[in-house]
Amino acid sequence: MTGAATTQTFRTAIVPAAGLGTRFLPATKAVPKELLPVVDTPGIELVAAEAAAAGAERLVIVTSPGKEAVVKYFEAQPELEENLKAKGKDELLEKVRRGPALLAVETAIQEQALGLGHAVAQAEPNLTPDDEAVAVLLPDDLVLPTGVLERMSAVRAEHGGSVLCAFDIPKAEISPYGVFDVSDTDDEDVKRVHGMVEKPKPEDAPSTYAAAGRYLLDRAIFDALKRITPGSGGELQLTDAVALLITEGHPVHIVVHRGGRHDLGNPGGFLRAAVDFALETPEYGPSLRAWLTERIGTDRP
């Protein structure tokens, strides 16, 4: 990427993937939610590819017992590859090899579901002394177009500290989100963060900038996670650790992403993502578009 030599500020990405996928039951009794395909590519690969494109060399997947298939997905499958090669299915062979070739994948285990902060904390033993910052990508969030992590890395290179991704949400729709209290910088899409309010009423929201599932966190976050107290349900919240760092003078900024997103965490959002991605493919796009146009134009409920 342009300017990588001066703005690359992380080499390790963390993907919390320990959830049970209850909103996708009964499918997730057997298949981890992260491996459900968006057209033909699991969401976890899309997120891993985003991290790799932003300069990550290692991916630490935080998973739970019984979800070994998520990490196994990134292992080479020599027998399958040989079979495809022998049959001349080169395009499929390339797709099969794509995930394992992205970056080095490791695992960390979260034995109990005790919050996003707790999940991220499980990855600390995987870090090296050179990891001064880590990226955290929530696999339920597809942030489109990709590239926000590169921008976040450039902001950390300029301002230091931690950098989070945010969307500008209409105030009437802000209540379901964590909302940032910010002040301007000399860049319209970069704001200094002074605090955060979870799920405020529209009239109480400090801004219209809502948290998205991308974080570039200074390594100080792991010490902060040890010092915060659990909230409801005994969970450790990542935003509480970020808030603690802010009170201690740690610089935190947001990058306002002027794009779109898909929420893979529920079947409705997942279906929208699949349709969106399929419409962009030469193989499925034209026929799907024609069918959707016909289907929507009928009187069927």
C-alpha positions as CSV (number, residue, x, y, z in Angstrom):
1,M,0.0,0.0,0.0
2,T,1.1,3.6,-0.6
3,G,3.2,4.9,2.3
4,A,3.4,1.5,4.1
5,A,7.0,2.1,5.1
6,T,6.0,5.1,7.2
7,T,2.5,4.4,8.3
8,Q,2.5,0.6,9.0
9,T,2.0,0.5,12.8
10,F,0.9,-3.1,13.4
11,R,1.8,-6.6,12.3
12,T,-0.7,-8.7,14.4
13,A,-4.5,-8.7,14.0
14,I,-6.9,-10.3,16.5
15,V,-10.2,-11.7,15.5
16,P,-12.6,-12.6,18.4
17,A,-14.5,-15.6,17.1
18,A,-15.5,-17.5,20.3
19,G,-19.3,-16.8,20.2
20,L,-21.8,-19.6,19.9
21,G,-23.7,-18.1,16.9
22,T,-27.1,-18.5,18.7
23,R,-28.9,-16.4,16.2
24,F,-28.0,-18.9,13.5
25,L,-29.2,-22.0,15.3
26,P,-29.7,-24.8,14.4
27,A,-27.1,-24.4,11.6
28,T,-24.4,-23.4,14.1
29,K,-24.8,-26.7,16.0
30,A,-22.4,-28.1,13.5
31,V,-20.9,-25.2,11.5
32,P,-19.2,-22.2,13.2
33,K,-20.9,-18.9,12.2
34,E,-17.6,-17.5,11.0
35,L,-17.5,-20.3,8.3
36,L,-20.9,-19.6,6.8
37,P,-20.3,-18.5,3.2
38,V,-20.9,-15.1,1.8
39,V,-21.6,-16.5,-1.7
40,D,-18.6,-19.0,-1.5
41,T,-16.2,-17.4,0.9
42,P,-16.5,-17.6,4.7
43,G,-16.8,-14.3,6.5
44,I,-13.6,-15.1,8.5
45,E,-11.6,-15.2,5.3
46,L,-13.0,-11.8,4.1
47,V,-11.9,-10.3,7.4
48,A,-8.5,-12.1,7.3
49,A,-8.0,-10.7,3.8
50,E,-8.8,-7.2,5.0
51,A,-6.2,-7.5,7.7
52,A,-3.5,-8.9,5.4
53,A,-4.2,-6.1,2.9
54,A,-3.6,-3.6,5.7
55,G,-0.1,-5.1,6.4
56,A,-0.9,-7.8,9.1
57,E,1.4,-10.7,9.0
58,R,-0.2,-12.7,11.8
59,L,-3.8,-13.4,12.7
60,V,-4.7,-14.5,16.2
61,I,-8.2,-16.1,16.2
62,V,-9.7,-16.1,19.7
63,T,-12.0,-19.1,19.7
64,S,-13.8,-21.3,22.1
65,P,-13.5,-25.1,22.7
66,G,-15.3,-27.0,20.0
67,K,-14.7,-24.3,17.3
68,E,-11.4,-25.7,16.0
69,A,-12.8,-25.7,12.5
70,V,-12.4,-21.9,12.3
71,V,-8.6,-22.2,12.6
72,K,-8.5,-25.4,10.6
73,Y,-10.0,-23.5,7.7
74,F,-6.6,-21.7,7.3
75,E,-4.6,-24.9,7.1
76,A,-3.5,-26.3,3.8
77,Q,-5.5,-29.3,2.4
78,P,-2.9,-31.2,0.3
79,E,-5.2,-34.0,-0.7
80,L,-8.0,-31.7,-1.8
81,E,-5.5,-29.5,-3.7
82,E,-4.0,-32.5,-5.5
83,N,-7.5,-33.7,-6.5
84,L,-8.4,-30.4,-7.9
85,K,-5.1,-30.0,-9.7
86,A,-5.4,-33.5,-11.3
87,K,-8.9,-32.6,-12.6
88,G,-7.7,-29.3,-14.0
89,K,-9.9,-27.2,-11.8
90,D,-7.4,-24.4,-11.5
91,E,-9.8,-21.7,-10.5
92,L,-11.2,-23.8,-7.6
93,L,-7.6,-24.7,-6.6
94,E,-6.7,-21.0,-6.4
95,K,-9.7,-20.3,-4.2
96,V,-8.8,-23.2,-1.9
97,R,-5.3,-22.0,-1.5
98,R,-6.3,-18.4,-1.0
99,G,-7.1,-18.5,2.7
100,P,-4.0,-20.4,4.0
101,A,-1.8,-18.1,1.9
102,L,-3.0,-14.8,3.4
103,L,-1.0,-14.7,6.7
104,A,0.2,-16.9,9.6
105,V,-2.8,-17.9,11.8
106,E,-2.6,-18.8,15.5
107,T,-5.3,-19.5,18.0
108,A,-6.1,-18.3,21.5
109,I,-8.8,-19.9,23.6
110,Q,-11.6,-18.1,25.5
111,E,-12.9,-20.7,27.9
112,Q,-15.9,-18.6,28.9
113,A,-17.9,-15.9,27.1
114,L,-17.0,-13.0,29.4
115,G,-17.1,-10.1,26.9
116,L,-15.2,-8.6,24.0
117,G,-12.5,-7.2,26.3
118,H,-12.0,-10.6,27.9
119,A,-11.7,-12.2,24.4
120,V,-9.1,-9.7,23.3
121,A,-7.1,-10.2,26.5
122,Q,-6.8,-13.9,25.7
123,A,-4.5,-13.0,22.8
124,E,-1.9,-11.2,24.8
125,P,0.3,-14.3,25.2
126,N,0.5,-14.6,21.4
127,L,2.1,-11.2,21.1
128,T,5.8,-10.6,20.6
129,P,7.9,-7.8,22.1
130,D,7.7,-6.0,18.7
131,D,3.9,-5.8,18.9
132,E,3.5,-2.2,20.0
133,A,-0.1,-2.1,18.7
134,V,-2.6,-4.7,17.5
135,A,-5.6,-4.5,15.1
136,V,-8.9,-6.0,16.3
137,L,-11.4,-6.9,13.7
138,L,-14.9,-8.1,14.6
139,P,-15.8,-10.9,12.2
140,D,-19.5,-9.9,12.3
141,D,-18.7,-6.6,10.7
142,L,-17.9,-6.2,7.0
143,V,-16.7,-2.7,6.5
144,L,-16.9,-1.7,2.9
145,P,-15.0,-0.8,0.9
146,T,-12.0,-2.3,2.6
147,G,-9.1,0.0,3.4
148,V,-10.1,1.7,6.7
149,L,-7.3,-0.1,8.6
150,E,-4.7,1.4,6.4
151,R,-6.2,4.9,7.1
152,M,-6.3,4.1,10.9
153,S,-2.6,3.0,10.8
154,A,-1.7,6.3,9.2
155,V,-3.6,8.2,11.9
156,R,-1.7,6.2,14.6
157,A,1.6,7.0,12.9
158,E,0.7,10.7,13.1
159,H,-1.0,11.0,16.5
160,G,0.1,7.9,18.4
161,G,-2.2,6.1,20.8
162,S,-5.2,4.1,19.6
163,V,-7.5,4.6,16.7
164,L,-11.0,3.3,16.2
165,C,-13.3,3.2,13.2
166,A,-16.6,5.1,13.3
167,F,-19.6,5.6,11.1
168,D,-21.6,8.9,10.8
169,I,-25.1,7.7,11.7
170,P,-28.3,9.9,11.5
171,K,-29.1,11.1,15.0
172,A,-32.6,9.5,15.0
173,E,-30.9,6.1,14.5
174,I,-28.1,6.4,16.9
175,S,-29.5,4.7,20.0
176,P,-28.4,1.1,19.3
177,Y,-24.7,2.2,19.1
178,G,-21.8,3.2,21.2
179,V,-21.4,6.9,20.4
180,F,-18.1,8.9,20.7
181,D,-17.7,12.3,22.4
182,V,-15.2,14.0,20.1
183,S,-13.5,17.2,19.0
184,D,-12.3,18.2,15.6
185,T,-8.8,17.9,14.2
186,D,-7.5,19.5,11.0
187,D,-8.8,16.4,9.1
188,E,-12.6,16.3,8.7
189,D,-12.6,12.5,9.0
190,V,-10.3,12.3,12.0
191,K,-11.7,13.2,15.5
192,R,-10.1,13.2,18.9
193,V,-12.1,11.1,21.3
194,H,-12.8,12.3,24.9
195,G,-15.3,9.6,25.9
196,M,-18.0,7.3,24.8
197,V,-21.6,6.7,25.6
198,E,-23.3,3.3,25.1
199,K,-26.7,3.3,23.5
200,P,-27.8,6.9,24.3
201,K,-31.2,8.4,23.5
202,P,-30.8,10.6,20.4
203,E,-31.2,13.8,22.4
204,D,-28.4,12.6,24.8
205,A,-25.9,11.5,22.1
206,P,-22.7,13.5,22.3
207,S,-22.2,13.1,18.5
208,T,-23.4,11.1,15.5
209,Y,-20.2,9.1,15.3
210,A,-20.9,5.4,16.2
211,A,-18.4,2.7,16.8
212,A,-17.8,0.0,14.1
213,G,-16.0,-3.3,14.4
214,R,-12.4,-2.1,13.7
215,Y,-9.9,-1.1,16.3
216,L,-6.2,-0.3,16.2
217,L,-5.1,-0.5,19.8
218,D,-1.9,0.5,21.5
219,R,-0.5,-2.4,23.6
220,A,-1.4,-0.4,26.7
221,I,-4.9,-1.8,26.2
222,F,-3.9,-5.1,27.7
223,D,-2.8,-3.4,31.0
224,A,-6.0,-1.5,31.0
225,L,-8.1,-4.7,30.5
226,K,-6.5,-6.0,33.7
227,R,-7.6,-2.9,35.6
228,I,-11.2,-2.4,34.6
229,T,-14.1,-4.0,36.5
230,P,-16.6,-6.4,34.9
231,G,-20.0,-4.9,33.9
232,S,-23.3,-6.6,33.6
233,G,-23.1,-10.4,33.2
234,G,-19.6,-10.3,34.5
235,E,-18.3,-9.2,31.1
236,L,-15.2,-7.1,30.5
237,Q,-15.9,-4.5,27.8
238,L,-13.2,-3.3,25.4
239,T,-14.7,0.1,25.4
240,D,-14.3,0.4,29.2
241,A,-10.6,-0.3,28.8
242,V,-10.4,2.4,26.0
243,A,-12.3,4.8,28.3
244,L,-9.8,4.2,31.1
245,L,-6.9,4.9,28.8
246,I,-8.5,8.2,27.8
247,T,-8.8,9.3,31.4
248,E,-5.1,8.7,31.8
249,G,-4.2,10.9,28.8
250,H,-3.7,8.2,26.2
251,P,-4.6,9.7,22.8
252,V,-7.6,8.0,21.1
253,H,-8.9,9.1,17.7
254,I,-11.6,7.8,15.3
255,V,-11.5,7.6,11.6
256,V,-14.9,8.3,10.2
257,H,-15.5,5.8,7.4
258,R,-17.6,7.1,4.5
259,G,-18.6,3.7,3.2
260,G,-21.0,0.9,4.0
261,R,-21.2,-2.1,6.3
262,H,-22.8,-5.5,6.6
263,D,-23.7,-7.2,9.9
264,L,-23.0,-10.9,9.6
265,G,-24.1,-11.4,13.2
266,N,-27.7,-12.1,12.3
267,P,-29.5,-14.0,9.4
268,G,-31.1,-10.8,8.0
269,G,-27.8,-8.9,7.7
270,F,-26.0,-12.0,6.5
271,L,-28.5,-12.4,3.6
272,R,-28.1,-8.8,2.6
273,A,-24.3,-9.3,2.5
274,A,-24.7,-12.4,0.4
275,V,-27.0,-10.7,-2.1
276,D,-24.7,-7.7,-2.3
277,F,-21.6,-9.7,-2.9
278,A,-23.4,-12.0,-5.4
279,L,-24.6,-9.1,-7.4
280,E,-21.0,-8.1,-8.0
281,T,-19.9,-11.4,-9.4
282,P,-20.0,-12.1,-13.1
283,E,-21.1,-15.7,-12.4
284,Y,-24.2,-15.0,-10.4
285,G,-24.8,-11.2,-10.6
286,P,-26.8,-10.9,-13.9
287,S,-29.2,-13.8,-13.3
288,L,-29.6,-12.9,-9.7
289,R,-30.4,-9.3,-10.6
290,A,-33.0,-10.4,-13.1
291,W,-34.6,-12.9,-10.7
292,L,-34.8,-10.3,-7.9
293,T,-36.4,-7.7,-10.2
294,E,-39.0,-10.3,-11.3
295,R,-39.5,-11.6,-7.8
296,I,-40.0,-8.1,-6.2
297,G,-42.4,-7.2,-9.0
298,T,-44.8,-10.0,-8.3
299,D,-47.7,-10.0,-5.9
300,R,-46.3,-12.9,-3.9
301,P,-45.9,-12.1,-0.2
